[in-house]
C-alpha cells in the first residue's frame, strides 16, 4: 500500500478537542481560553507494538509469530490560564468532570488544514500539579485517555448500499445472496487512504 503524505505548513494550527461521553466538545488547543493544551503530548503519534513469539520445544530462544499493536495511552499536558485562585479551582473541577473515567468513552479529535481525525478513548483521569511554592491552587494538569483501538479514524465513513435483485423474493435468501439482477455477487471498490488495514462493517436490514 503506497502512502502519500500531504504537506502541512509549520505554522498551521492544530485544533485539538475532547468530546466527552455526552458528545460535548471541549476545545483544548486555544491559548486564549481558560484551559489550553501545552507542548509535550505523549502517545500521540503512534501506538506501541508488541512482538508475539512461540516457545520452541527443546530448543533455545523462540520463533516469531506476529506483531500486535497495543492499546494507546495518550497524555495531554494542560494549563489553567487563570491567576485568581477561586477561578482556577473551578477550572480544575471542570477538567476533572471532562475527563472522569466513570463517565464512559469519548473522542479525541484533531483538526489541521482540511483534515479531521478522531480516536475513540476512555479518560483515565487527571494528574494535577501546583506550579510553584506560592500558588497552592493547581495551574497545570495532565489528562490521560486510553484508546482500546489504537488508530486515528476519519470522521466520515464511506457507505455503500446493495439491494436484492429482481425476483429474489421477500424471504431471507440463503448464500450466495443475489444482490443484483444480473450477477450473484455485487462488486464495489472502496479506497482505504489510511496507514493500516481496515475491514468493512456489514449491516443487513430486513
N, C-alpha and C positions, 0 to 999 in steps of 0.2 A: 504494500500500500504506500503510494507516494504522498508526502505531506508538503503542502505549500503554505508557508507562513506569511501572512500579510504584514507589511511593515507597520510598526507602531512608533510614532514620534516620541522622543524623550520627554517632551513637555505635555503629552496627552494626559489628561486627568482621569484617574480611575474613580468610579463611584461604587463604593462597597456598602452593601446594605445587609441587614439581618432581618429576615421575615420570621416572626415568631410563630408559635403553634396556631395562633388565631389569624395568621396571614397578615399581620400588621407590619408595615415596613418601618425599619429604623435605620436611617442613613448614618453611616459611621465615618465617612471619609471627607467631611466638610469641616475645615478648621474653624469656620465662623460659628459653628454650632456649639452647644453646651458640651457635648461629648463627641470626640473625634478620634479616628484611628491614627496611631503613630507608626513609625517605621519599626521593623523588627518582627514581621509576621513569621511564624514557624509552621511548617507543614503545608504551606500554601500551594507550592508549585507542583509537587508530585508526591504520590504515596510511596511509602517504603515497600520493599518486596522481600519475600522470604523464599529461599530455595528449599524445596522438599526433596528428601533423599530416601533411599531404601537400603536398609542394612543388608549386607552380603553374608550369607551363611558361611562360616568357617574361613572368611577372608577379612583382611583389614580394610578399613575405610567403608565407603558406601557408594551406591550408584545414584546418579542424578535421575529424578523423576519429573519435576516440573517447577515452574516459578509461579508463586501466588502473590498478588498484590494485597497488602494488608489493609485493614481499616485505617482511615486517615484522621489523625487528630490535628486540628488547626488552632493555633494560639493567636489571638488578636490583641495586641497591646493598645490600650485606650487611655485617653487623657481627659480628665474632667476640667473644662476650661472655665472654672468659677473660683473666685477668691473668697467670697463670703461663705463662711463655714456652714451655715444652715442650708444655703442653696446647694453647696457641694454635697452635703449629706443626702439631700433629696435626690440629686442626680445619681448618687451611688445606689440609692434604693431603687431607682428606675432601672439601672443597669442590672441589678440583682433580679428584678422582675423579668426583664427581657431575656436573660439567659438562665432562667430557672429550669433545672433538669427535670423537675416533676411536671412541667407544662406540656411536654411532648416535643416531637420533632418540628423543625422549621427548615428554612432555606437560607444559605449564604449565597449572596448574589454579587457579581462584579460586572460593571459596565465600562467599556472603554472603546473609543472610536465608534464603530457601528456594531459592536459585538456585545452580547449579553450572555453570560454563563451562570449556571446555578449548581449548587451541590447540596444534597439533602443531608441534614445533620441533626443530631440531638445535642443540646447545650450541656456542658459539664459543669457550669457554674463559673465563678469569678475568684481570682486571687487579687485582693485589694492591697494597695501599698500606700504608706504615708510618705510623702515626698521629702520631708525634712523633719528635723527635731522640733521645729517651731509649729508647723501645721500638723495637728493630730488628725484632722479630717482627711481621708484619702483623696488624692488628686489623680492617682494612677491606678490602673487595673489591667489585668489580663483575662480576657474572656476566652474560654476554650469550648470547642464544639467537636463532636465525633461523628464522622461520616462512615456509616457501615458499608456503603457502596462508594469507593474512594475516587470517583471520577466526576469531573465537572460535566454538566449537561447543557444542551441548548434549551432555551425556554420554550421553543416552538417544536412540536412534534410533527412528523410527516405522516399523514394518514392516507391510506389507500383503501377504497371500499370495493367489494366484489358482491355481485348479486347472482342468485341462481339463474341458470339459463332457462330458456323456454322449454316447457314440457317436463321440468324437473319435479313437478308435483308439490303438494303442500306439506307432505310429511318430511321428517328429518331424514335426509338420504344417508346411505352408508358410503364409506370411502370406496373409490375416489369421488370427491364431491365435484359435481358438474357446475362450474361457476360461470360458464359462458355457453352460448348456444352452439358453438362450433368446435369446442375442444374440451377435453377432460380437465385440463389444468389451465387456469388463467395465470399469465405471467406479467410481472411488473418489475421495474427497476427502481431501487431506492439507493441513493448515493450517501455513504457514510463519510462525512467530512471531518470526523473526529480522529483521534490518535490511537484508539483501541477498538477492539472488536465490539460489535453491538448485535443484539438479536431482536427480532420483532416480537411484539405482543399481539397475539391473535385473539379477537373478541368475536364470538358467534352469537348473533341475535336471532330470536325466533321470528 
